[in-house]
Amino acid sequence: MGFLGHLRGLWALIILLFCVPSHGQSPPLRGTTYVLFPPGQPVSTNLEAICKRGFLRPRYDHNDLPSPGYSYLRRQATGVNSLESLFQGCCKSYGSQEDALTLKCALGVWESAMSSYCEQEFMVKTRAYHCCTKEEMFGCFALWAPNPAYLYPPPKIQD
């Protein structure tokens, strides 16, 4: 291999070192490929947004997410998608006299979805999402939610 071959190999190494993301980094955007994760914890102040504007929140198609090196995004997308389906069931009684029960249901499915997400994280050989390793896991997820109020349109994610 001549000088040019070594030079090409060096560039390939530099690209691999600096362009392949580590767990938790944002992917290169192809449209909107990021996942709003973790979802906000249901509380009385965001219950209306959860129940009345759920149809506006994105559902993530795995085909729209980058594949190599971004399996954590797929796990996050799966968690968000399943939580949104569960929220629909809880919100059937929203607006009636049963809002306290709706909130209890929404909080229960949120906690279940976050626990299931962490179980999935621990099944892979990469570093788990940092909240999954905390004693106060649910408080950590609530603190790190990029859109805790379930605003639409969602706030832009800062890099």
C-alpha positions as a LaTeX table, in Angstrom:
\begin{tabular}{lrrr}
\hline
Residue & $x$ (\AA) & $y$ (\AA) & $z$ (\AA) \\
\hline
Met1 & 0.00 & 0.00 & 0.00 \\
Gly2 & 1.43 & 3.31 & $-1.04$ \\
Phe3 & 1.29 & 6.71 & 0.57 \\
Leu4 & $-2.22$ & 7.43 & $-0.78$ \\
Gly5 & $-3.52$ & 4.17 & 0.65 \\
His6 & $-2.21$ & 5.08 & 4.12 \\
Leu7 & $-3.69$ & 8.56 & 3.77 \\
Arg8 & $-7.12$ & 7.13 & 2.89 \\
Gly9 & $-6.90$ & 4.76 & 5.86 \\
Leu10 & $-6.03$ & 7.66 & 8.16 \\
Trp11 & $-9.06$ & 9.64 & 6.97 \\
Ala12 & $-11.32$ & 6.64 & 7.48 \\
Leu13 & $-10.02$ & 6.30 & 11.05 \\
Ile14 & $-10.58$ & 10.01 & 11.75 \\
Ile15 & $-14.12$ & 9.83 & 10.40 \\
Leu16 & $-14.89$ & 6.77 & 12.54 \\
Leu17 & $-13.45$ & 8.36 & 15.67 \\
Phe18 & $-15.22$ & 11.68 & 15.37 \\
Cys19 & $-18.43$ & 10.94 & 13.48 \\
Val20 & $-19.79$ & 7.75 & 15.01 \\
Pro21 & $-22.03$ & 8.80 & 17.90 \\
Ser22 & $-21.83$ & 7.46 & 21.39 \\
His23 & $-24.98$ & 6.54 & 23.32 \\
Gly24 & $-27.04$ & 9.60 & 24.08 \\
Gln25 & $-25.84$ & 11.83 & 21.26 \\
Ser26 & $-28.32$ & 13.28 & 18.83 \\
Pro27 & $-28.37$ & 11.61 & 15.43 \\
Pro28 & $-27.67$ & 13.50 & 12.27 \\
Leu29 & $-31.05$ & 14.90 & 11.38 \\
Arg30 & $-32.83$ & 13.45 & 8.35 \\
Gly31 & $-36.06$ & 15.38 & 8.60 \\
Thr32 & $-37.01$ & 14.88 & 12.22 \\
Thr33 & $-35.25$ & 11.73 & 13.27 \\
Tyr34 & $-34.76$ & 12.61 & 16.90 \\
Val35 & $-37.04$ & 11.15 & 19.53 \\
Leu36 & $-38.52$ & 13.39 & 22.23 \\
Phe37 & $-37.33$ & 11.24 & 25.11 \\
Pro38 & $-38.00$ & 10.84 & 27.93 \\
Pro39 & $-41.68$ & 11.71 & 27.83 \\
Gly40 & $-42.89$ & 14.04 & 30.57 \\
Gln41 & $-44.36$ & 12.65 & 33.75 \\
Pro42 & $-48.15$ & 13.03 & 33.87 \\
Val43 & $-49.24$ & 15.63 & 36.42 \\
Ser44 & $-52.46$ & 17.60 & 36.80 \\
Thr45 & $-51.04$ & 20.56 & 34.84 \\
Asn46 & $-50.20$ & 18.54 & 31.71 \\
Leu47 & $-53.07$ & 16.04 & 31.74 \\
Glu48 & $-55.20$ & 18.10 & 29.36 \\
Ala49 & $-52.34$ & 18.25 & 26.83 \\
Ile50 & $-51.72$ & 14.52 & 27.20 \\
Cys51 & $-55.35$ & 13.65 & 26.62 \\
Lys52 & $-56.60$ & 16.27 & 24.19 \\
Arg53 & $-53.53$ & 16.69 & 21.99 \\
Gly54 & $-52.17$ & 13.16 & 21.88 \\
Phe55 & $-53.05$ & 12.88 & 18.20 \\
Leu56 & $-50.65$ & 15.78 & 17.48 \\
Arg57 & $-47.62$ & 14.13 & 19.05 \\
Pro58 & $-45.34$ & 12.15 & 16.77 \\
Arg59 & $-45.35$ & 8.40 & 16.47 \\
Tyr60 & $-41.96$ & 7.13 & 15.43 \\
Asp61 & $-41.51$ & 4.78 & 12.51 \\
His62 & $-38.33$ & 2.75 & 12.81 \\
Asn63 & $-37.76$ & 3.17 & 9.08 \\
Asp64 & $-37.35$ & 6.91 & 9.62 \\
Leu65 & $-34.62$ & 6.47 & 12.22 \\
Pro66 & $-30.97$ & 5.99 & 11.31 \\
Ser67 & $-29.92$ & 2.36 & 11.68 \\
Pro68 & $-26.26$ & 1.75 & 12.33 \\
Gly69 & $-25.17$ & 2.98 & 15.72 \\
Tyr70 & $-28.57$ & 4.31 & 16.80 \\
Ser71 & $-30.33$ & 1.30 & 18.30 \\
Tyr72 & $-30.94$ & 3.35 & 21.46 \\
Leu73 & $-33.19$ & 5.62 & 19.37 \\
Arg74 & $-35.24$ & 2.61 & 18.33 \\
Arg75 & $-35.68$ & 1.59 & 21.97 \\
Gln76 & $-36.69$ & 5.14 & 22.88 \\
Ala77 & $-39.13$ & 5.32 & 19.94 \\
Thr78 & $-40.69$ & 2.00 & 20.92 \\
Gly79 & $-41.12$ & 3.23 & 24.49 \\
Val80 & $-42.74$ & 6.50 & 23.43 \\
Asn81 & $-45.02$ & 4.78 & 20.90 \\
Ser82 & $-46.26$ & 2.23 & 23.42 \\
Leu83 & $-46.79$ & 4.93 & 26.05 \\
Glu84 & $-48.89$ & 6.99 & 23.63 \\
Ser85 & $-51.11$ & 3.95 & 22.98 \\
Leu86 & $-51.54$ & 3.40 & 26.71 \\
Phe87 & $-52.35$ & 7.09 & 27.26 \\
Gln88 & $-55.24$ & 6.74 & 24.78 \\
Gly89 & $-56.80$ & 4.11 & 27.00 \\
Cys90 & $-56.41$ & 6.26 & 30.12 \\
Cys91 & $-57.81$ & 9.36 & 28.46 \\
Lys92 & $-61.14$ & 7.85 & 27.43 \\
Ser93 & $-62.69$ & 9.27 & 30.63 \\
Tyr94 & $-60.87$ & 12.62 & 30.56 \\
Gly95 & $-63.15$ & 15.63 & 30.96 \\
Ser96 & $-65.63$ & 13.73 & 33.08 \\
Gln97 & $-65.72$ & 13.76 & 36.85 \\
Glu98 & $-63.00$ & 11.11 & 36.84 \\
Asp99 & $-59.94$ & 13.26 & 36.04 \\
Ala100 & $-58.19$ & 12.08 & 39.22 \\
Leu101 & $-58.55$ & 8.49 & 37.99 \\
Thr102 & $-57.36$ & 9.52 & 34.53 \\
Leu103 & $-54.25$ & 11.07 & 36.08 \\
Lys104 & $-53.65$ & 7.98 & 38.23 \\
Cys105 & $-53.96$ & 5.76 & 35.16 \\
Ala106 & $-51.66$ & 8.00 & 33.05 \\
Leu107 & $-49.05$ & 8.11 & 35.80 \\
Gly108 & $-49.23$ & 4.33 & 36.21 \\
Val109 & $-48.73$ & 3.63 & 32.51 \\
Trp110 & $-45.93$ & 6.23 & 32.33 \\
Glu111 & $-44.09$ & 4.53 & 35.20 \\
Ser112 & $-44.68$ & 1.12 & 33.62 \\
Ala113 & $-43.39$ & 2.35 & 30.23 \\
Met114 & $-40.26$ & 3.89 & 31.78 \\
Ser115 & $-39.59$ & 0.67 & 33.73 \\
Ser116 & $-40.04$ & $-1.42$ & 30.57 \\
Tyr117 & $-37.73$ & 0.91 & 28.68 \\
Cys118 & $-35.03$ & 0.45 & 31.33 \\
Glu119 & $-35.46$ & $-3.33$ & 31.21 \\
Gln120 & $-34.82$ & $-3.15$ & 27.46 \\
Glu121 & $-31.80$ & $-0.90$ & 28.04 \\
Phe122 & $-30.25$ & $-3.44$ & 30.42 \\
Met123 & $-30.70$ & $-6.25$ & 27.89 \\
Val124 & $-28.22$ & $-4.71$ & 25.45 \\
Lys125 & $-24.50$ & $-4.49$ & 25.89 \\
Thr126 & $-24.30$ & $-0.71$ & 25.62 \\
Arg127 & $-24.40$ & 1.77 & 28.46 \\
Ala128 & $-27.97$ & 2.19 & 29.71 \\
Tyr129 & $-29.75$ & 5.55 & 29.70 \\
His130 & $-28.52$ & 7.38 & 32.78 \\
Cys131 & $-31.92$ & 7.59 & 34.50 \\
Cys132 & $-32.22$ & 3.80 & 34.43 \\
Thr133 & $-29.33$ & 3.50 & 36.86 \\
Lys134 & $-30.65$ & 6.02 & 39.38 \\
Glu135 & $-32.42$ & 5.12 & 42.60 \\
Glu136 & $-34.92$ & 7.91 & 41.85 \\
Met137 & $-35.45$ & 6.69 & 38.28 \\
Phe138 & $-38.87$ & 8.29 & 37.78 \\
Gly139 & $-37.75$ & 11.64 & 39.18 \\
Cys140 & $-34.75$ & 11.55 & 36.85 \\
Phe141 & $-36.94$ & 10.84 & 33.81 \\
Ala142 & $-39.28$ & 13.68 & 34.82 \\
Leu143 & $-36.35$ & 16.06 & 35.22 \\
Trp144 & $-34.78$ & 15.22 & 31.84 \\
Ala145 & $-38.00$ & 15.34 & 29.78 \\
Pro146 & $-37.49$ & 17.76 & 26.86 \\
Asn147 & $-41.24$ & 18.52 & 26.69 \\
Pro148 & $-42.73$ & 17.93 & 30.17 \\
Ala149 & $-45.81$ & 20.06 & 29.43 \\
Tyr150 & $-46.53$ & 18.11 & 26.20 \\
Leu151 & $-46.55$ & 21.38 & 24.25 \\
Tyr152 & $-47.40$ & 21.43 & 20.57 \\
Pro153 & $-45.38$ & 22.16 & 18.62 \\
Pro154 & $-42.70$ & 20.70 & 20.89 \\
Pro155 & $-39.74$ & 22.87 & 21.84 \\
Lys156 & $-36.62$ & 22.57 & 19.71 \\
Ile157 & $-34.00$ & 20.26 & 21.19 \\
Gln158 & $-30.79$ & 22.08 & 22.08 \\
Asp159 & $-27.50$ & 20.39 & 21.19 \\
\hline
\end{tabular}
